Amino acid sequence: MRLRPRSIRGRDTLVAAVLALLVFGAIAAAADVSARNATDAARLQDVQLAARRASGGVRDGTLATPIPDDSRGRVLVQVLGPGGHLLDATPAAAGRPAPTRRWPPPAERVQDFTECRGRGPGGACWTIEAIRVTTAPDSVVVYAARRVPQYLVSGLLEALLAAAVLLLSALVAWVTWRVVGRTLRPVEQIRVQLSEISASDLSRRVPAPAGEDEIAQLARTANETLDRLERAVARQRQFASDASHELRTPIAGLRANLEDAAMHPGDTDLGEVVTSALRDTDRLESIVTDLLLLARIGTGGTAAQEDVDLGALARAEIERRAGAAGTAVEIAAELAPDVRVRGVRMQLVRLLNNLLDNAVRFAGTRVEVTVAADGGRARLAVADDGPGIPAADRERVFERFTRLDTARSRGAGGFGLGLAIAREIAEAHGGTLRVADSASGARLELDLPPAEGEDG
């Protein structure tokens, strides 16, 4: 048997109800004791005053007959002689039997007590003071009695207090149920919305309530997680689309060459077929490597980061290219010292090489590389003296497999992934990569945040 409610709303309501029962029960018990003590003290004071006034009148012979009643019948006063004969009484007590059969002895002339007659709803209890006027054997006894309220005798007070406790606890439970339900309503909306989100449609978001409480933070965190998930799925789809689109041509060419060689082996130059197949294989390998790098960067991998001197990194790559044969383009450099950023060194090297490859491919005779600290940011710029990039295409060149229909796509152009990879790396490092204004040719500027502790 499951006693613990499954919902937070039910558990909070149960806890609130139990606490309310305990608190209100303690208050009710204290109120019951306080009420009884207060009424007992008031009754005892009334009967003591009436009994002692009558006793004094008997001793000095001034007691009137009938005894004056200052309590409007609330206190019954009787004076009894030996044998229980009624000698005097207040009008309300005349003709009534003595309130008690207890007769105070000479050694204990004054007695205060409560005596009950009968039980149940018809029973009655009295608060009584009995005073033996003298110590003589034939002394009269004065009795003063006041009835205990019926609600104290029958248990009605306790029943009313118990009912009040139950009512107040039920009210607390109801208020808790409503308040917790209203508080958790956004959580239920978030749960329903999340249950409706599927892999085929990740564009939906959970409702985010205003404020800074835990539920608002939960909604924002859920939406941020959905944003990351949507971007990751979009990258996977982009990868599949790019791979199927770009790999189809070299695979088809490779297959055609091999099938032609297999069908007409006597008419085929084996060396040329092998050379063509190797070129297609190299192209496939390059495309797959670039696509995998894009996918890896997009997932925010956990590659180790380190402080990198951007100027030293650029100098090393420029010197490496200067030592390589086969290029007639001059690479000039203006590199400020100690411009440090934090990132993955190999990815930054890839970014720089992509920018240099792009510049060298389209430069006329000169490429210029500059590294400087600018406005609290680390800036690397690569400029060439080629045909430049039209203003309308400055964002399009960063799209995957984009090749401009201008002189910048002449000759043995790349696969259209170099600048896309460079921008992905820049954004993964908290930076930006853009095509800047230039008097001639193209100028690409990389801005990165400086390493911690650098004042720029």
C-alpha positions, 0 to 999 in steps of 0.5 A: 500500500502506497501512503506517500503521494506521488506528486509534489503537490500532494506531498506538500499538501499532506505535510502542510495538513499534518503541520497544521494539525500539530500546530493548531492542536497544540494551540487548541490544547493550550486554549482549552487549559487556559479557558478552564483555568480562567473559568475555574478561577473566576468561579472560585473567586465568586463562591469564596466572596459569597461564602465568606460574606455570609459566614461573617454575617452569621458570626456577627449576627447581621446576616439578613433573611433571606440572604441577599444575592449579589450574583443574580442567582449565579452563586447559591448560598445556604446556611445549614445547622447541625443535622443538615437543617436549612437555616438561611439561603439566597432566594435561588437556593431556597428549597434546594437540597444542599450542594454537597454532603461534605461537612467540614471538620473543626480542624479544617473549617474552610474547604474548596472543592468541585463536586459532580452529580450524575454523568453524561449530558444531564450531569452537573458539576459545582464549584463549592466553598464550605466554611464551618463558622466556628470550631464548636461541635454544633457550629453551622456551615455556610455553603456557596456553590456555582455551577460549572458551565455545561460546555466544560462538563460535557466536553463541548469545548473540546469538541468545538476546539477539535472541530476548529482544528480540523476546519483550519487544517483543512483550510490550510491544506486547501490553500496549500493545494491551490498555491502549490498547484499555481506555483507548479503550473508552469512546471506542468506546462514545461513538462507537457511542452517537452513531451510534445517536442520530437526529433523532427521538430526541435524548434518549439520552446517551453513557456518561460515565466517572468522572474528569477525564481527556480521555475523561471531558471528551469524554463530558461535552462530547458530552452537553452538546452533545446537550443543546443540540441537543435543546433547539434541536430542541425549540424548533423543534418548539415553534415549528412547533406553536405557529405551526400552533396559534395561526395557524390561527384568525386565518387561518381567520377572515380567509379566511372574511370574504374568501370571504364578501365574494367570494361575496356582494359586494352584501350585504357592507359592504366597509369592515367586511370590510377593517377585520376583515381588517386586525385579523386581519392585525395579530393574525397579524403580532403572533403571528409576531413574538412566535414568531420572537422566542422562537425567536431567543432560544432559539437563543442569538443573538450580539446585542451585549451592553452595560452597561445601567442597569436603573433608567434603562431602567425610567424611560424606559419609564414616561415614554414610557407616561405621555406616551401617551394612552388609559390610566387606570392610574397607574404609580408607580416607586421606582428605585434609581440605578446598578443595572447589568446586562449584556445586550441592551438591546432584549431587556430593553426588550421584557421590561420592556414585556411585564411592564408590558403585563401589569400595566396590562391587569389592574390596577385603578388602579395599577401599581408598578415598583421597581428595587433591588440585592438580595443581589448581584443586580439586581432589578426588580419590577412589581406591580399591584392587580388580581385577582392570580394563583392560587398553582396557576397561578404557573408556568403563566402563563409557558407559551406561549399560556396564558390563565387562566380568571379575571378576568385573562383578561377583555377584550382579553387578549393572545396568551399569549406576553408572559410566556413571552417575558419569562421566555425573555429573563430566562433568556437573560441568566442571570436568573430571572422569577417570580411573587412573593407579594403582599398584593393583585394580582400581583407579578412579580420579575426577578432578573439578575446584575449587570454585571462590576465591580458589587458589588451 
